[in-house]
Amino acid sequence: MRFENRVVVITGGGSGMGLAAARMFAAEGAIVAINDLVPDRVAEAVGQVEEAGGRAFAIPGDVSDEEVARERVREVVSRQGRVDVLVNCAGISTIKPAVEYDAWRRTMGVNLDAPFYWSRAAAIQSMIPNRSGAIVIVSSNAAFAGFPGDVGYIASKHGAAGLTKALAVEWASHGIRVNCLCPGLTETNMIRDMEALDANRFVERRRRIPLGRIGRPEEQANAMLYLASDEASYVTGLVMNNDGGQMALYSGFSPG
Ligand SMILES: NC(=O)c1ccc[n+]([C@@H]2O[C@H](COP(=O)([O-])OP(=O)(O)OC[C@H]3O[C@@H](n4cnc5c(N)ncnc54)[C@H](O)[C@@H]3O)[C@@H](O)[C@H]2O)c1
């Protein structure tokens, strides 16, 4: 029960690894405020947490809108008194060649503007005055290297790692830790949707995962819980792979 009575905000908590994290924080005693774009999806996530005996409530809305970030954090603080943990998990990807890429602004908005807006709102309204808080920003293996066909994703995920370091060093004196989780290929709707459009998209990547399989959402959530917990009390500014060894593999080699 590492999060007994702690107030945890999760963006993108309606699906995939954000939903897994919501369930797992709640199972360890947290009160979880779940954001996602689609209100029905948020309601369903809250229902799943409650069904398992946990505590959760809905804070739906578009993460990329700074006013929404401020308002939703205000709602959490007025209801629960504070925000102890913020997990920025909402993310989008659009597969298109760079010359035709029309999702640049939207992708930056969701993947990079949003973690800044939500982190700033939580810091101003709760974590700085309380001199305590833990923030996790979910980036990707795309924070370290490029791949063809999603320039906005790669640029925004590199940015999320930079945002993490900037906030970690600036807010350390306020007692706030900020860390970045970089998942490798993980079995969620994001990957399922991409494979539905192009069945071959991840064939080679799947073959080149040293641990021999794609990750599970719960394995990413485990890392989020660790980074948010007191066990990581000396960890800040970390950009952490959780990828079955994908980024450790020398380019051009096959796993043994
Ligand atoms: N699945 C992978 O292989 C993988 C790998 C690396 C990084 N990631 C990152 O992990 C995070 C979670 O993704 P996932 O794999 O669980 O996918 P997912 O699609 O299951 O979950 C993403 C959630 O974000 C929500 N979302 C999207 N735009 C939003 C907005 N404007 N406002 C509020 N919510 C919004 C979606 O509705 C969805 O519920 C993302 O940041 C993604 O980039 C995923």
The ligand as an SDF file (V2000), in Angstrom:
LIG
                    3D

 44 48  0  0  0  0  0  0  0  0999 V2000
    2.0300    1.3560  -26.6470 N   0  0  0  0  0  0  0  0  0  0  0  0
    3.2910    1.5800  -26.9220 C   0  0  0  0  0  0  0  0  0  0  0  0
    3.9670    0.7590  -27.5500 O   0  0  0  0  0  0  0  0  0  0  0  0
    3.9420    2.8580  -26.4640 C   0  0  0  0  0  0  0  0  0  0  0  0
    5.3310    2.9490  -26.5870 C   0  0  0  0  0  0  0  0  0  0  0  0
    5.9670    4.0920  -26.1370 C   0  0  0  0  0  0  0  0  0  0  0  0
    5.2380    5.1140  -25.5780 C   0  0  0  0  0  0  0  0  0  0  0  0
    3.8890    5.0180  -25.4740 N   0  0  0  0  0  0  0  0  0  0  0  0
    3.1840    6.1310  -24.8390 C   0  0  0  0  0  0  0  0  0  0  0  0
    2.4150    5.6520  -23.7670 O   0  0  0  0  0  0  0  0  0  0  0  0
    1.3390    6.5530  -23.5020 C   0  0  0  0  0  0  0  0  0  0  0  0
    0.0560    5.7630  -23.3420 C   0  0  0  0  0  0  0  0  0  0  0  0
   -0.2730    5.1670  -24.5720 O   0  0  0  0  0  0  0  0  0  0  0  0
   -0.9120    3.7000  -24.7160 P   0  0  0  0  0  0  0  0  0  0  0  0
    0.0650    2.8820  -25.4340 O   0  0  0  0  0  0  0  0  0  0  0  0
   -1.4410    3.2600  -23.4020 O   0  0  0  0  0  0  0  0  0  0  0  0
   -2.0810    3.9990  -25.7690 O   0  0  0  0  0  0  0  0  0  0  0  0
   -3.6510    4.1560  -25.6280 P   0  0  0  0  0  0  0  0  0  0  0  0
   -4.0720    4.6890  -26.9460 O   0  0  0  0  0  0  0  0  0  0  0  0
   -4.2420    2.8910  -25.1460 O   0  0  0  0  0  0  0  0  0  0  0  0
   -3.8380    5.2650  -24.4910 O   0  0  0  0  0  0  0  0  0  0  0  0
   -3.6710    6.6340  -24.7310 C   0  0  0  0  0  0  0  0  0  0  0  0
   -4.8350    7.3630  -24.0890 C   0  0  0  0  0  0  0  0  0  0  0  0
   -4.6210    8.7910  -24.2570 O   0  0  0  0  0  0  0  0  0  0  0  0
   -5.8880    9.3660  -24.5040 C   0  0  0  0  0  0  0  0  0  0  0  0
   -5.7870   10.6570  -25.1700 N   0  0  0  0  0  0  0  0  0  0  0  0
   -5.3750   10.9100  -26.4330 C   0  0  0  0  0  0  0  0  0  0  0  0
   -5.5010   12.2190  -26.7070 N   0  0  0  0  0  0  0  0  0  0  0  0
   -5.9960   12.8080  -25.5840 C   0  0  0  0  0  0  0  0  0  0  0  0
   -6.3510   14.1390  -25.2610 C   0  0  0  0  0  0  0  0  0  0  0  0
   -6.2310   15.1250  -26.1550 N   0  0  0  0  0  0  0  0  0  0  0  0
   -6.8350   14.3810  -24.0190 N   0  0  0  0  0  0  0  0  0  0  0  0
   -6.9840   13.3790  -23.1140 C   0  0  0  0  0  0  0  0  0  0  0  0
   -6.6600   12.1010  -23.3760 N   0  0  0  0  0  0  0  0  0  0  0  0
   -6.1800   11.8220  -24.6110 C   0  0  0  0  0  0  0  0  0  0  0  0
   -6.5880    8.3430  -25.4030 C   0  0  0  0  0  0  0  0  0  0  0  0
   -7.9990    8.5530  -25.4360 O   0  0  0  0  0  0  0  0  0  0  0  0
   -6.1800    7.0350  -24.7660 C   0  0  0  0  0  0  0  0  0  0  0  0
   -7.1230    6.6000  -23.8040 O   0  0  0  0  0  0  0  0  0  0  0  0
    1.3300    7.5330  -24.6670 C   0  0  0  0  0  0  0  0  0  0  0  0
    1.9360    8.7460  -24.2650 O   0  0  0  0  0  0  0  0  0  0  0  0
    2.1880    6.8390  -25.7160 C   0  0  0  0  0  0  0  0  0  0  0  0
    2.7970    7.7580  -26.5970 O   0  0  0  0  0  0  0  0  0  0  0  0
    3.2250    3.9110  -25.9090 C   0  0  0  0  0  0  0  0  0  0  0  0
  1  2  1  0
  2  3  2  0
  2  4  1  0
  4  5  1  0
  4 44  2  0
  5  6  2  0
  6  7  1  0
  7  8  2  0
  8  9  1  0
  8 44  1  0
  9 10  1  0
  9 42  1  0
 10 11  1  0
 11 12  1  0
 11 40  1  0
 12 13  1  0
 13 14  1  0
 14 15  2  0
 14 16  1  0
 14 17  1  0
 17 18  1  0
 18 19  2  0
 18 20  1  0
 18 21  1  0
 21 22  1  0
 22 23  1  0
 23 24  1  0
 23 38  1  0
 24 25  1  0
 25 26  1  0
 25 36  1  0
 26 27  1  0
 26 35  1  0
 27 28  2  0
 28 29  1  0
 29 30  1  0
 29 35  2  0
 30 31  1  0
 30 32  2  0
 32 33  1  0
 33 34  2  0
 34 35  1  0
 36 37  1  0
 36 38  1  0
 38 39  1  0
 40 41  1  0
 40 42  1  0
 42 43  1  0
M  CHG  2   8   1  16  -1
M  END
$$$$
